[in-house]
Amino acid sequence: MSNVDNKKNILIFLTGGFPFGKGETFIENEIKELAFRFDEIIILAHDVNSIDRRPVPKNVFIERIDYEPNANFKIFSFFKVLAKHFWIELYRIKFIYKKNLSIGILKTMLISLQNSKRLAKDYNHYVLKNKEKNLFMYSYWCNDSALALAFLKNSNKEIKTFTRLHRWDLYFEESKYNYLPYRKLICDCLDAVFSISEDGIDYIAKTWKVTNNSNIRLSRLGILNNRQPIKTINNHFKLVSCSNLIAVKRIDLILESLKFLDSCSWEWIVIGDGPQREFIEANISLLPDSSSVKIMGRMPNKDIYNLYEKEKPDLFINLSSSEGIPVSIMEAMSFGIPVIATDVG
């Protein structure tokens, strides 16, 4: 990134947990690119409990901030009924989105507004510490962190603020109450809103009803893989899946399908973890005798690459009922692994 005024370019990067824990594997590649483009990066990670920590470049520094409000804080969020943004959003829900108000939607509105104001105060501490520098603030998810950046931008016009949009933080249908709070406020205030897909940009216009969309841009996720495509030399068929083991990924459907594959010797390598792991473990005995299942759990990005080189899978499978732009499929393709996937997202 060019530096014409000799000020340091500082990025404050808001993550769900990265580099702690094993989630947000896509950031493992992106952080290298960001570290090259900024003089310094401060990651504000919202995972305050995990012990595991992945390596980051030398110019990346890490702080931890609790994202979740406590029970008392949620109770006091009721007083946000007096805030103007609450009433503007209420009007929007009723007359723009044409939705029926529910207790769930009202709770979401109040808690989100209260929580984002709290986060904005926490983030502002780092704004004040770096006010003599060129400051950029980036929320990896369009959640209360992005809304907090909207409030910070209103009082600090000189900082550049932006967020990404993925799936659960984009599509109303993916939320419990078929609603995501303060989307227009976020789009109006942030310098840029980056959707990972063209479908996301269309959705913002059609469903969020945001028409002033000059700051809404396409920025696809990608991978960094300089390794050579693998050549399959297996004596028996190797199948691999890589995802969170949750309902939307339909891991159970993969297992049910494999019950019929009894004419050859095969192995299913399962990368990922989650609630459906118990289902797989409980039903492995129902698979053909010639089969085997290896559950790897969550793995760092580099370990997944090493596994592909070592195991040389014959096929990658993804049966999700909903997807954004799946990085796991990109990674498999970059190794030359054929892919079967549902035509969704």
N, C-alpha and C positions, 0 to 999 in steps of 0.2 A: 504494500500500500504506500502510495507516495506521501511524502511529508514535506510540504512546501513551506510551512511556517516554523520548522525546527522543533515543534512540540512532539512529544511522544504520542503515538497512537495506542490507546489503551482500550481493550475489549473486556467488558464485564459480561460474562457468559452464564446464564441461568439454566441449570440442568435439573432434571428430576432426581438424579443421583450421581451421575458420572462425575468423577472417576470411581466412585464407591459402588460396591455391589457388582452385579454382573449384567445389569440391564443397559439399555441405550448403546448397544454395540456399534451402531452406525457412527457414533461420535468418535470412536477409536480412530477412524480414518480422517474424519473432518477436523479433529483437533490439530492434526499435523499441518494441514493446509492453513488453518487459522493462525497457528503459531508462526508460520512463515510470513504471514501478511501483517501481523501486528507486533509492535515492540514488546508488549506485555499483555498477558491475559490473566484475568482474575475469574476463576470459576466459583460461583456461588452454588454449591451443591445442596439440594434439598433433602438428601438422605443423611440423617444425623445419627444413624444406628449401625450401618454396615461396617465391618472391619476390613473386608477386602478392598484393596485400592489398586487400580491399574496405573501403569506408568504414564506420565505426560511429558511433553517437551520442557526444556529447561526454563523457558520464559513464561511458563504457566504456573500460577500460584492458586492455592485452593483454600476456600473458606466454606463452612457449613452453616446453613440457616434452615430452621425447621419450617416446612411449608404448611403443615396441618395446624389449624387453630384448635385450641383445647375446648372442652365442653362449655366452660364459663364464657369463653370468647364468643362461641356460637350463640349463646343465650343473649348476650349484649348486642349481637348483630341486629336484633329486633329494632333497635333505635335508628337503624339506617332507613326506616320508613320516612324519616324526616329529610333525607338527602334528595337533592334535585335529580341526580342520576337515576335513583330508584324510580321516580315518577316518569321520567323520560322513557326508561326501559319498559315500564308498565304500559304506557301508551303504545309503545312499539309492539309489544306482545299482542295486545288486544286488537289494534287497528292495522298494523302492518303485517305481522305474522298471522293474524287472525286465529290465535290460539285461545282455548279456554284456560283460564287461570286455575291452577291447582295449588294445594298446600306445598307440594314438592317444588313447583316452579318458584313460588314465593320464597321458600326457604333457600333455594339455590341463589336467587337474586340477592337476598339479604346477606347470606354468609359470604358469597363471592365478593360483594362490595366491601364488607368489613375486612375480610382477609386480604384483599388486594391493597387496601389502605395501610394495613399493618406491614405487609411486605414492602410497600413503597417507602415506608419509614426506614426499614432495615437496609434497603438498597441505597437510600439517599446518603447513608453513612459513607458508602464507597464513592458516591458522586462527589461529596464534599472533599474527600481525601485526594481526589484526582481532578479537581476543578481547573487546574492550570494546564491540563493536557487535553488532547483531542479524544473525547470520550464516546465510545460506542457501547450500546447495551443490547444484548441479544438473548431472547427467551427461546429455548429450543422447542417449547410447547406453547400453544395458544391457550393458556389457562389463566389462573389468577396472577401468575407472574407477568404475563403479557399485559393484563389489565393494570397491574401496578406500574408497568413502564408507561402506559398511557397517561396515568396521573403524574408521573415524574416528568414526562415530556411537557406537560402543560405548564409546569413551574420551572423547567430548565430547557428552554428552547434550543440551546446550543448543543445539547447532546443528541446523538443519532440513536434511534431506537428501532428495533425490528424483531419480528417473531417468525417462526416457521409454523406451517399447518400440516398435519399428517392425516389422521383419520378420525380417531375418537374426539379430537379437539376441533374438528371441522364439521362433521355431519351430525345434525340434530338427532337423526335416527339412532345413532350409536350411544346416546345418553339415556339415562334412566327415565327422564321426564320428557324426552323428545324436544329438548331445549338446551341451548348453551348461552350463558349470560353475557350481555354487553358486547356483542360482536361488532356492532356499528361503532361504538365508542372506541374500541381497539383500532378498527380500520381508519377512523377519522384522525386519531392522534399519532399513531406510529408512523415513522418515516417510510417503512416498508413492511409488507406482509407477504412472506414467501410461501406459496403453495408448492408442494412437491409434485403436483399433477395438474394438467389442464382441466381435468374434471373438477378439481377443487376451486379453480378460478371461476368456472361456470356456476358452481354451487353457491359461491359467495354472492353472485349477481342474482341468481334465481331464488335462493332460499333465505340468505341473509338480507336480501333486498338492499345491497350496497351498490349504489350506482356511481359514486365518485371513486372510481377504482384505479386511478393513475398510480397509486403506490402499491397495488396488488400485483405481484410478479411471480413468474414461474422459476423455481429453483429446484431441480431434481436432486434426489439423493443419488449417490454413486459409490463406487468402490475403488480401492487402490490395490491392484493385484498384478505384480510383475512376474508371477510364476508361469511356467509353461503348462498348457493344457495336459491333463493326464491321459494315459492310454490304459484302457481297461484290460486286465490280464487275470480276472478272477475265475476260479474253477466253479464257483457257484454265484448266483445272482445276488448283488448287493444293492439294497434300496436305502436311501437316506432321506430324512425329513429334518427340518430345522425351523423351529418356531416355539413360542410360548405354548405350553400344554393347557390351553383354555378352550372354552366351548366354541368360539368363533373359528378356531383353527381346525375343528372337526377331526382331531386325531383319532377319535373313536371310529370314524368312517374308514380311515386307512386300515385300522385293525380289522374291522368287519370285512373289508375287501380281501385282505390277505388270507382269510380263512379258506378262500377258494383256490389259492395258489398252492396246490398240493402235487403238481406234476414235476417239480424240480426242487433242488436244494437252494435255499435263499436265506439272507440275513437282512434284518431291518435295523438300521442305526438311527436312533432317536436322539436328536440334539434339542435340548430345551427342558424346561421344568414348569410345573404348575399343577392346578387341581386335577387335571385329567391323567396325571402320572399314575395315580392309584388305580384308575380304570384299566390302564394298559397292563400294569403289574398283575392285576387280579385276573386278567383274561388271556395272558400269554399261554396258559395251559390249553386253551381252546384252539391254538394254531396248529398246523400240520407238524408231524414229528420231524420232518426234514428242515424245519425252520428254526431260526434263533433270533432273539431280539436283544439289542444292546442299548440300554438307556444311558446316555452320556451326561444328562443334566445340562445346566447352563455352562457355556464355554466362552472364554475370551475370543475375540475375532481371529487372532493369530493362531490359536489352537484349533479352530475350525478349519483354517487353511491347511494346517499340518495334518489334520485328520483326513481331509480330502486327498492329499498327496499320498498318505500312507495306505488308506483303505481303498482308494480308487473306485468309488461307487459307480454302478451301472446306470442308476436312475435317481433323480431327485423328484420328490412328490410333495405337493401342497394342495390340500383340499379345502382351503378357507372358504367360508361363506361371504367374507368381506375382506378386502385388501386395499392398501393405498398403492404405493410403488414398492413391492417387496424386495428389499436389499438381499434377502436370503436367496432369492431366485437369481439375481444378478451374480452373486458370488458363485453359485453352482454353474451358471453358464460360462463364467470366466475360466473355469477349470475344464470346460468342454463336457460337462455332465448333462446328458439329456434331461429335460424337465417335463413333467406332467403337472398341470395346475388348472384349477377352475377359472373360468373366464369371468372374473369379478373385479371390481375396482379399476 
